[in-house]
Amino acid sequence: MKKIIHSLGWLAVLFSGMASAADTALQVYTRDTHSLNGEWRIIVDPYENGFYNYRYEPFDQQKNPSVNAFFTDSKMQKSTDLVEYDFDKAPTLQVPGDWNTQNEKLYYYEGSVWYRKTFDAPAMQDTDRAFVYFGAINYRADVYLNGKKLGVHVGGFTPFHYEITDKIKAQGNSLIIKVDNKRHADAVPTLNTDWWNYGGITRTVQLVIVPETFIRDYTIALTSLENKTVSGSVLIDGAKGGETVQLALPELNIKQTLKADKNGLASFRFSVPDAQLWSPENPQRYTVEFQSGADTLTDKVGLRTITTKGKQLLLNGEPLFLRGISVHEEYSAENGGRVRNKGEAKQLLLWAKDLNANFVRLAHYPHNEDMVRLADEMGLLVWSEIPVYWTINWTNEATYQNAEDQLSAMIERDKNRAAIIIWSLANETPVSDARNRFLARLAKKARSLDNTRLLSAAMEKHYRSDNPNIAVVEDPLAELVDLVSFNQYIGWYDGLPEKAEHVTWEIPYNKPVFISEFGGGAKQGYHGDANTIWTEEYQESIYLKTLAMLDKIDGYVGTSPWILADFRSPRRLLNGIQDDFNRKGVVSNKGIKKKAFYVLRDYYQEKAKPATQE
Ligand code: GCB
């Protein structure tokens, strides 16, 4: 199947995804915002005492909530007042940051923590509008400003925001959030994951002040390679219709005047014959500027196409081999934990670069925006996925909606990043009718939001019943995606490393084949022979033998071994070796490279040579 992007069809799709201002993204990354990061007061509340009264009724559903509802941020007024909490005397945590690695007492905590930040409003014109923007909170957030509920958000890895124009005060604002990271069977992810359930306000919090009418969102992409056609749209919030938008890509001498329709939407299309296309070797990005009324939004965008043709994967029409590595959003130089800043995100991507990688699989949830933007800047292609992981509840409609919301929010935030070439729907999900229906629906949604990228999912293999040396990848999901991707662990969960010498593969699809995981554990610094498990030598042997096996797979277009760095997991309890860490990293959690790192680096160096790219 050749995927061709028909510009008109693409625009129709694009517009349906940007139908109204209320349900679309707020692009804030390149705006001048007011940071609410830093120290926040916190109250750990395992019984949710600040949320429910003693009849277990939520305070925020009551007409006159008690002063003991934490969102009221009450204080003792007179000597007889009974107020059983005090944010002013509470300890603090840093935002962004997980609570588990900032406070020893919270290492294993799964429950509710109240966060409070007080702030004064920045200088604003009378007609300005204000929003509060959260990069991500894991997992459920009940958000209150000055005693009023702004809303509830569910899902730990995607951004959300509230307009607070009529609630913000010039001075003494109190922003209170109950963050709850309890796991639930019906949630996404579900109860069981092989990563730590880091709780907290794990990403940035920003106050965004914009004019009454402002540029809320935009989409831009190279929609035809032949004449280098760029298509897109821009969305004006607060528009009445007829507003003018000036669009410019100064380096490419593009200037256009657009008119917003009554929904605030304006589309554009132009040709850039002289543009250099974005690629890992040349991650060229161009400045794009939108100006409308009192508002300006500027960004940098790469232009490229990603398509498939039979078993080939094509970037800008040229065959592409993905020299990848899987990455969890975890590396905090001090205590470990969720990435807290751009420097830590960059460190992970620099290790990937050091491996000669041109691709990162950002597992198993949408990573923070720094990560994706750095990849765009550094020339690393990206696979981005949602935490539809293992066995979630396939028959519950609310679970589906939750997954779809996370998928939509991921696409909305990152749709203009050239680096992202694959949206992934799921990881190692067991085939069943209910699961197939769930993922087919999700695939349809993803395509309706963005048909300029490829779809995939990390699937599984089985062995042929008549021949244990023939591995088969067959899954109804493979029919729906563009890339047949699967995880396999020969040499670790599946026999010894030598097994890879005997196994051959049957993958009955005329599509590119991608190996989204392989690997094995090693404790950095533990040495022995290649037959001693947990040694660096054993892991090295898995890499050597697996890579030789993969090279023989028909349609093989790349791999992202598991994983760049050791990461915390509650499933990894072996004392002295794992100590709460999944040890499959090619780099340790302290940043030290293991032997397998060098095997992969050499392999990718060979693959990067032009002669072997075909
Ligand atoms: C997998 C999962 C990944 C695990 C890994 C492991 O297949 O996709 O999340 O961490 O195996 O180490 O077992």
Residues whose N, C-alpha, C, O or C-beta is under 5 A from the ligand:
A	BS01	GCB	D194 N487 K584
